[in-house]
Amino acid sequence: MTLRVAMWSGPRNISTAMMRSFGNRPDCAVIDEPFYAAYLAATGLDHPMRDAVLASQPQDWRQVEAQLLGPAPGHAPVYYQKHMTKHMLPGFGTGWMACCTNVFLIRRPEEVIASYREKSGTVDLADIGIVRQAELFDQEADRLGKPPLVLDSADVTASPADMLGALCTALGLAFSPAMTAWPAGRRASDGVWAPAWYDQVERSTGFAPRSDRPPVPLSDAGRRIADAAGPYYSRLSGYRLGR
C-alpha cells in the first residue's frame, strides 16, 4: 500500500528542499506542484514561464486528482506530493486529500513576504497562501477529529535530522540519513518552472541554516499583509511538531 504524503506550503518556504529531502529516499517518488497548470488555466494569471507550465501538466483538476490517486511513479511505496496551498482554488475538489497523510509546512509571514518580493516585485495576502492553508488545515482537522501534522521550516533548518526524524515517526516511516543531504543540481521531477524559481535549491546540498543577516524591512503595504497573515500563522504554529 502506498503512503501518500501531501505537503501543503506557501511559496518561498523550504518546500522544494523538502521535496529534495524525500526524493533522496530510495523508497520515495515525488511530484512537484501538480495543480499549478490547473491554477493558471483557471485564474488566467501571468506567471513566469506560464505557457511552459500550461503545456507540462493537466489543466483540469480532475485529471490531477486521478494522477495523485493513481500508482506512484515507479510504484514507489512512498509518494511525496509537493503542493502550493493557493493552487487549490475553491472550485477544485479536495476529497482526494482523505487518501493522503496531509502535512502543513509553515514559515513566518514576514520572511515569506520579503523573499517573495525579491522574486516577483509585488505580493498580496493571497500570494502567500496562508489563508487557504488555514482553511485546508481546518478541513483536515474536521475529517480526522484532531489536528493534522504541522512543520515549521525554521525548526527544520535549525535541526534537520531531529525534525525530519520526528516527521518520519509521525508518518510511520523509518528515518533515513539520506534525507539531510543530496547532490546539487536539477531533477527530472522538478517542474518546468524550475529555471525561474529554483536557483538556490539547485545549488544546495542540504538544509541551509537561516541567514544571520537582519531581515529585509517591509514596506507599509508588506507590513499590513504580515499583520493580516500573523494570526493564521500563530494558530498553526501552536500545533507544530517539536513545540
C-alpha positions as CSV (number, residue, x, y, z in Angstrom):
1,M,0.0,0.0,0.0
2,T,1.4,3.4,-1.0
3,L,1.9,6.1,1.6
4,R,0.8,9.4,0.0
5,V,2.3,12.4,1.8
6,A,0.7,15.7,0.7
7,M,2.9,18.6,1.9
8,W,1.0,21.9,1.9
9,S,3.1,25.0,1.8
10,G,3.0,28.7,0.8
11,P,5.7,30.0,-1.6
12,R,9.3,31.0,-0.6
13,N,9.4,28.3,2.1
14,I,11.7,25.2,2.1
15,S,9.1,23.3,0.1
16,T,11.5,22.4,-2.7
17,A,14.2,21.5,-0.3
18,M,11.7,19.2,1.5
19,M,11.0,17.6,-1.9
20,R,14.7,17.1,-2.4
21,S,14.9,15.5,1.1
22,F,12.1,13.0,0.4
23,G,13.3,12.4,-3.2
24,N,16.7,11.3,-1.8
25,R,15.0,8.4,0.0
26,P,15.4,5.2,-2.0
27,D,11.7,4.2,-1.3
28,C,10.1,7.5,-2.4
29,A,8.8,9.2,-5.6
30,V,8.0,12.9,-5.7
31,I,5.7,15.2,-7.7
32,D,6.2,18.9,-8.0
33,E,3.1,21.3,-7.6
34,P,0.8,19.2,-9.8
35,F,-2.1,21.7,-9.6
36,Y,0.0,24.6,-11.0
37,A,-1.2,24.4,-14.6
38,A,-4.8,24.0,-13.5
39,Y,-4.5,27.0,-11.2
40,L,-3.0,29.2,-14.0
41,A,-5.7,28.0,-16.5
42,A,-8.5,28.8,-14.1
43,T,-7.2,32.2,-13.0
44,G,-5.6,33.5,-16.2
45,L,-2.7,34.8,-14.1
46,D,0.5,35.7,-16.0
47,H,3.3,33.9,-14.1
48,P,6.9,33.3,-15.3
49,M,7.0,30.6,-17.9
50,R,3.2,30.4,-18.0
51,D,3.0,28.7,-21.4
52,A,5.5,26.1,-20.5
53,V,3.7,25.3,-17.2
54,L,0.3,25.0,-19.0
55,A,1.9,22.6,-21.6
56,S,3.6,20.5,-19.0
57,Q,0.6,19.4,-16.7
58,P,-3.1,18.6,-16.9
59,Q,-5.2,21.8,-16.8
60,D,-8.3,20.0,-15.4
61,W,-8.1,19.5,-11.6
62,R,-10.0,16.2,-12.0
63,Q,-7.1,14.8,-14.1
64,V,-4.6,15.9,-11.5
65,E,-6.7,14.2,-8.8
66,A,-6.7,10.9,-10.8
67,Q,-2.9,11.2,-11.2
68,L,-2.3,11.7,-7.4
69,L,-4.5,8.8,-6.5
70,G,-3.0,6.5,-9.1
71,P,0.2,4.5,-8.9
72,A,3.2,6.3,-7.6
73,P,6.0,6.8,-10.2
74,G,8.0,3.6,-10.4
75,H,5.4,2.1,-8.0
76,A,7.4,3.5,-5.1
77,P,5.9,2.7,-1.6
78,V,6.1,6.4,-0.6
79,Y,4.6,9.1,-2.9
80,Y,5.6,12.6,-1.8
81,Q,3.4,15.4,-3.2
82,K,4.6,19.0,-3.0
83,H,1.6,21.4,-3.1
84,M,1.1,25.1,-3.0
85,T,-2.0,25.9,-1.0
86,K,-3.0,28.8,-3.2
87,H,-3.2,26.4,-6.2
88,M,-6.3,24.8,-4.5
89,L,-8.9,27.1,-5.8
90,P,-12.4,27.0,-4.2
91,G,-13.8,25.2,-7.2
92,F,-11.2,22.4,-7.1
93,G,-12.3,19.2,-5.3
94,T,-10.4,18.2,-2.2
95,G,-12.0,14.8,-1.4
96,W,-8.8,13.1,-2.6
97,M,-6.9,14.5,0.3
98,A,-8.6,11.9,2.5
99,C,-6.3,9.3,0.8
100,C,-3.2,11.2,1.8
101,T,-1.4,12.0,5.0
102,N,-1.5,15.8,4.9
103,V,1.3,17.9,6.4
104,F,1.2,21.7,6.7
105,L,4.6,23.4,6.2
106,I,4.6,27.0,7.6
107,R,7.0,29.9,7.7
108,R,6.8,33.3,9.4
109,P,4.8,35.6,7.1
110,E,7.4,38.4,7.3
111,E,10.0,36.2,5.9
112,V,7.8,34.8,3.1
113,I,6.8,38.3,2.1
114,A,10.3,39.6,1.9
115,S,11.5,36.6,-0.1
116,Y,8.5,36.7,-2.4
117,R,9.0,40.4,-3.2
118,E,12.7,39.7,-4.1
119,K,11.5,37.3,-6.8
120,S,8.3,38.9,-8.1
121,G,8.4,42.6,-7.0
122,T,4.8,42.5,-5.8
123,V,2.9,40.4,-3.2
124,D,-0.6,40.3,-1.6
125,L,-2.2,38.1,1.0
126,A,-3.5,35.6,-1.5
127,D,0.0,35.2,-3.0
128,I,1.5,33.8,0.3
129,G,-1.3,31.2,0.6
130,I,-1.6,31.3,4.4
131,V,-5.4,31.9,4.5
132,R,-6.0,28.9,2.2
133,Q,-3.5,26.9,4.2
134,A,-5.5,27.5,7.4
135,E,-8.8,26.6,5.6
136,L,-7.3,23.3,4.4
137,F,-5.9,22.6,7.9
138,D,-9.3,23.1,9.4
139,Q,-10.9,20.9,6.8
140,E,-8.4,18.1,7.5
141,A,-8.8,18.6,11.3
142,D,-12.6,18.2,11.0
143,R,-12.1,15.0,9.0
144,L,-9.6,13.5,11.4
145,G,-11.1,14.7,14.6
146,K,-7.7,16.0,15.6
147,P,-5.1,18.5,14.3
148,P,-3.1,17.3,11.3
149,L,0.7,17.5,11.2
150,V,2.3,20.9,11.1
151,L,6.0,21.5,10.4
152,D,7.7,24.9,10.8
153,S,10.6,25.5,8.3
154,A,12.6,27.3,11.0
155,D,12.6,24.2,13.1
156,V,13.7,22.1,10.2
157,T,16.6,24.3,9.2
158,A,17.7,24.6,12.8
159,S,17.8,20.9,13.4
160,P,17.2,18.9,10.2
161,A,17.8,15.4,11.4
162,D,15.8,15.8,14.6
163,M,12.8,17.4,12.9
164,L,12.8,15.0,9.9
165,G,13.1,12.1,12.3
166,A,10.1,13.4,14.2
167,L,8.2,13.8,10.9
168,C,9.1,10.3,9.8
169,T,7.9,8.9,13.1
170,A,4.6,10.7,12.8
171,L,4.3,9.3,9.2
172,G,5.1,5.8,10.3
173,L,8.4,5.8,8.3
174,A,11.9,4.9,9.3
175,F,14.1,8.0,9.2
176,S,16.8,7.8,6.5
177,P,20.0,9.9,6.9
178,A,19.8,10.4,3.1
179,M,17.1,13.0,3.8
180,T,19.5,15.5,5.2
181,A,21.9,15.8,2.2
182,W,21.5,15.5,-1.5
183,P,23.6,16.2,-4.7
184,A,23.3,19.7,-6.2
185,G,21.6,20.2,-9.5
186,R,18.2,19.9,-11.1
187,R,16.0,16.8,-11.1
188,A,13.8,15.3,-13.8
189,S,10.9,15.5,-11.3
190,D,11.3,19.4,-10.9
191,G,8.6,21.4,-12.5
192,V,9.4,23.1,-15.8
193,W,9.3,26.4,-13.9
194,A,12.5,25.5,-12.1
195,P,14.7,28.0,-14.0
196,A,12.5,30.9,-12.7
197,W,12.4,29.8,-9.1
198,Y,14.8,27.1,-8.1
199,D,18.2,28.7,-8.5
200,Q,19.1,28.5,-4.7
201,V,17.8,24.9,-4.2
202,E,19.7,23.7,-7.3
203,R,22.9,24.9,-5.7
204,S,22.0,23.3,-2.3
205,T,23.3,20.1,-0.9
206,G,21.2,20.1,2.3
207,F,19.1,22.3,4.5
208,A,20.9,25.7,4.9
209,P,20.5,27.4,8.3
210,R,18.7,30.7,8.2
211,S,21.0,33.6,7.5
212,D,22.1,35.8,10.4
213,R,21.6,38.9,8.4
214,P,18.9,41.3,9.6
215,P,15.5,40.7,8.0
216,V,14.6,42.9,5.0
217,P,12.4,45.7,6.3
218,L,8.9,45.5,5.0
219,S,7.1,48.4,3.3
220,D,3.9,49.7,4.8
221,A,1.9,47.5,2.4
222,G,4.1,44.5,3.3
223,R,3.6,45.1,7.0
224,R,-0.2,45.2,6.5
225,I,-0.1,41.8,4.7
226,A,2.1,40.4,7.5
227,D,-0.3,41.7,10.2
228,A,-3.2,40.1,8.4
229,A,-1.3,36.8,8.0
230,G,0.0,36.7,11.5
231,P,-3.0,35.2,13.3
232,Y,-3.2,32.3,10.8
233,Y,0.5,31.6,11.2
234,S,0.3,31.8,15.0
235,R,-2.6,29.4,15.2
236,L,-1.0,26.8,13.0
237,S,2.3,27.2,14.8
238,G,0.6,26.1,18.0
239,Y,0.3,22.6,16.5
240,R,3.8,22.3,15.1
241,L,6.0,19.3,15.7
242,G,8.6,19.8,18.3
243,R,6.8,22.7,20.0
